[in-house]
Amino acid sequence: MPELAWPWMLLAVPAPLLVVWWLRPAEPGGAALRMPALADWRASGGQGRRLPKVSLGFWLLWLLLCLAAARPQWLGEPLAPPRPARDLMLAIDLSGSMAEDDMRLAGRRIDRLSAAKAVLGDFLERRRGDRVGLIVFGRHAYPLVPLTFDVASVDAQLADLTVGMAGRETAIGDAVALAVKRLRERPRSQRVLVLLTDGVNTAGVLGPERALELAQAEGVRIHSIGFGSDSRADPLASLLPVADGIDEQSLRALAEGTGGQYFRATDTRELAGIYQTIDRIEPIEAEGQPVRPRHELYFWPLAAALLCWLLAALVIRWRGLTS
């Protein structure tokens, strides 16, 4: 389909008439700006508001130049080139146990949530061009950011997270069910949930078993991450109640039952490696922004104008030789 990139350039078409009108004598016999190009016209008796006659060849040349300046283009059919992309819903545990300061970052002891936020910040920085959403859960699960290409807004919300803002218990099943609800409108191959928790399901309406059934029914793939220090390295870990540990069995069942993977991270280095692994195993070929190929055609009227000018020059030269 033909189109003009700069159609406003066609406003220059009547410019020669405006120039001649502006250069006309103010009144019969009055003074006016003198131009050699108008000498012949005035010598032939041009007066008042009468305008000089411009040759057809001049107008053809001028129209071709204006058309070339307007940049005619031929638009091809819309194309949506594929691009590598991911649709990821992140679910982050904000229960009270995420305040445990058993992580280290840059030689400092920090709590689990701060460590997770630091790693996820780097993860999001690499996800420019991907669609990412954020769910937080404690006693209840809440959708904080819907799936969006604006990963900067996800990162900003992530930075404001605090332990206990969703309650101090852990509703893993509800978080999975909420993610399934948010992802069901996406193509089945793109429904991915990355779940990070450091505990066991102690709250919520649904348990992990029922949440697994919902995820399987909707084709949501879950990658679960158990995050926290290795209790086997702590001689006092055996004295802690079971609820303070990580329910690896349920997390593994959620992952393997949906075609995902279960990961265990005991420090920030391992957690960063896990998210890099998820980068590699979750590529998706998505359609990019539709574009229409543009083929420039301005050189055709420009070449025609040049040809007209050459022909006019040859005619004038020939007349000069024969006169």
N, C-alpha and C positions, 0 to 999 in steps of 0.2 A: 504494500500500500504506500503510495507516494505521500510525502509530508515535507513541510518547510520547517527547518529548525529555527530560523529567524524570520518569520513572516513580516515582522515590522519593517524590515528593510525595503519592502515593496512601497512603503510610504514615500520613498525617494523618486518614484516614477515621474510625478509631475514637477520635479525640481527644476528642469530646464525652463518650463513655462514661468515658474515663480521668479527665476533669475532674470528672465527677459522683462517680466512685469516690473520688477524692482528697479531695473536699469532704464526704464522708459523715461522720456522727458517729463518733467512735472507739468508743463503746459506747452502748447505750441510755441516754438521759438525759445523756450526756456533752457536754462543750463541743465546739463545732465552729466553723469559720469561717462567718460568716453572710453570705449574699448575697441581695439582694432577689429575684433570679431564682428562688431556691429557696423563697421564703416561702410560696407557694401550696402547694407540695408538702408542706412541713412542717406547714402548717396543716391539710392533709387527713389527717394522721396518719402521714406517712412516718417510719419509725424504722429503726434498725439498718443492715443492709447492703442494704435494698431500694432500688432505683434508681428515679428518676422516669421516667415514661413520656414519651418525646419524640414529638411528632407526626410523622406521615409527611411532612408538608410541610417540616418542618425538615430531616429527613434528605435529602429530595430536593434542597433548596437547598444543603446542605453537600456532598453528593456532586458536584453540578454545579460548585461552587467548587473542590473538590479536583481534579476532572477538568480544569478550565481551568488550574489551577496546574501540572498535569503537562505542559502544552503539547502537546496532540495535533497531529500534522502528517500531511500526506499526501505520501509520497515518490513522485516521478515516476520514469520510466525513466532508467537511467544514460546520461549524455551525455558524450562525449569531445570537447570543443570544440577545433577546430584552433588551433594556435599556431605562429608563425614560429620555426623552429629549424634547426640545422645539426648534422650529424655529421661532424666533422673529425678526421682523423688527422694529427698534425704529425710530420714526420721532420726531425731536426736533425743536421747534420754536426758531429762533434766531432774531426775529424782534426787533425793537427798544424798545418796551414796556418791554422786558425781562430784561432791565437794571434797572427797578424800584427796589429800595432797601426796599421793604416792607416785607422781610423775616427775620427770626432770626435763627441762628445756633450757639449753644454753647454760648448763651447770646449776640452774636454780630449781628448787622443788616447787611444783605448781600442782593445782588440783586437776582432776580428770577432765572437767569441762573446759578449763582453759587450754589444756593440751589438745583436746579435740577441736576446739575453735581455731587454734593455731594451724593445725594440719588441714582442716577443712578450708581455711582461708587460702592456703596455697592451692588446694584442689580446685576451688572455684576460680582462681585466677587463670588456671589452665583451661577452664571450660568456656572461654569466650566463644560465642557462636552456638553453644548448646542450650537446651531448655532445661532449667533446673527449678525444682520446688522444694519447700521446706515445711516439715511437720515436727512439732515438739510434743513430748509426752512426759507425764509424771503420773499423778493420780488420774488425769484425763488426757486425751490427745487433742491437739488443736492444729488446724492448718494455718501456718504463719505466712507463707508466701506461695501463691499458686504457681504452676509451671510457667516459666517466663524465660525469655532470652536475656533479660536484664539481670545478669548474675551479680552485678554491683549492688542491686537492691537486696538480693539474697545475702550477700556478704555483710551488708550493713545491718540487716536483721540478726544475722548470726552473731555479730559483735555485741549486740545488746542482750543476749541470752544470759540468764542467771539461774543458778541452782534453785529449785523449788518454785519457780514461777508458774509451773503447771501442776504443782503438788509434789509431795515428797515421796510418794509411792511410785510404782512402775506398772503402767498399763500397756504392755507390749502388744497384746491382742487387739486392743482398740486402735493403736497406732497403725498396725498393719491393715486393719479394716478400713480406716480412714484413707490410707494411701491407695488401697484398691478402688475406693469410690472415686478418688481424684484422677486415677489413671485409666478408668474404664472407657473414657472417650477417646483415648489415644489408640493408634494401631497396635494390635496385639504384640507385634515384635518389639515395640518401643516401651512397653509397660515394665519399668524397672524400679525397684525400691532398694535403697541402701539403708539398712537399719543398724544403728549403733546404740548399744546398751551395756551397762555394767552390772545388771542384776537379773532378777527373775520376775515373772509376772505376779504382782501382788495386788492389782487393782483393775478396775475397768469392767465393762459388761461382757466382753468376749475373752475367752482364753486363747492361747496360741494355737490349739488344735482347731478350733472353729475358724480362726483367722486364716489358717493354712488352707482350709477347705474353700473359703471365699477367694483367696489368691489363686488357687488352682482353677477354680471355675471361671475366673476372669483372665487367666493367662498372665498374671503378674509374676515376674521373676524377682526373687528376693535374694540379695546378698546381705548376710547378717554378720555383724562384727561384735564379738565379745571383747570389751575393753576394760582393762584394769590390771593391777600388778599380779604377778603369778603367786597365788596363795601357797603353792608348794614350796616356794622359797622362803616363806615366812613361818617360823616355828610356832607362832601364836595363831596361825590361820585355823588350825583345827578346833580352836576354842570359840570361833565365831559361829553364829547361827547360819543355817543353810541359806536364809533369805539374803544374807550379805554377800553371797557368792554369785557366780554367773551360771545361769541355767544353759549350759552348753548343749545339752540334749535337745531342748526345745529350739534353740537357735539353729542348730544343725538341721533339725527336721524342717524348719521353715525354709531354709536355703535349698537343701537337697530335694525337698518335695516340690519345689517350683522350678527346678533347673538352675538354681543359683549356686553360690559357694558360701561356706561358712569360714570366717577368719577369726583368729585369736590374736589380739595385740596386747602386749604387756608394757609397752612404752611408746613414746612418740615416734621413734624411728620405725618400729614395726607398723604403727598405724599409717605413717606416710607411705610405706611400701605397699600396704594393702590398697590404699586409694589409687596408687599408680597401677597396681594390678587390675583394679576395676576399670581404669582408663583403657587398658588394652583389651579386656574381654567384653566390653560393651560398646563397640563401634556400631553406628547405624547409618546407613545411606539414606539421607533425607533429601527431599527436594529443596533446592535453594530458591531464592527470590526470582520469580519469573522475569526474564529479560527478553527484549525484542532486538534482534540484530539490526544494526543500522548501516546501510551502504550509502556512502556519500556519492551524490550525483552532480555536485556543483561544477565539476570540471567540464561537463558537457556544454552548458550554456556559456561557460567561460571560453571554451575552445571555439564555439560558434561565434562569439563576439570577436575573438582574435581573427578568425577567418574573415568576418565582415570588414574588419578594419584593414586587413591586408588587401582585400578586393577593392575597397574604396581607395586605398593608396595607389593601387595599380591603375585604376580608372583615371584618377587625377593625373597620374604620371603620363598615361597614354594621351589624355587630352592636351597636356602641355606639349607633348612632342608633336602632335598633329596640328596644333594651332599655329 
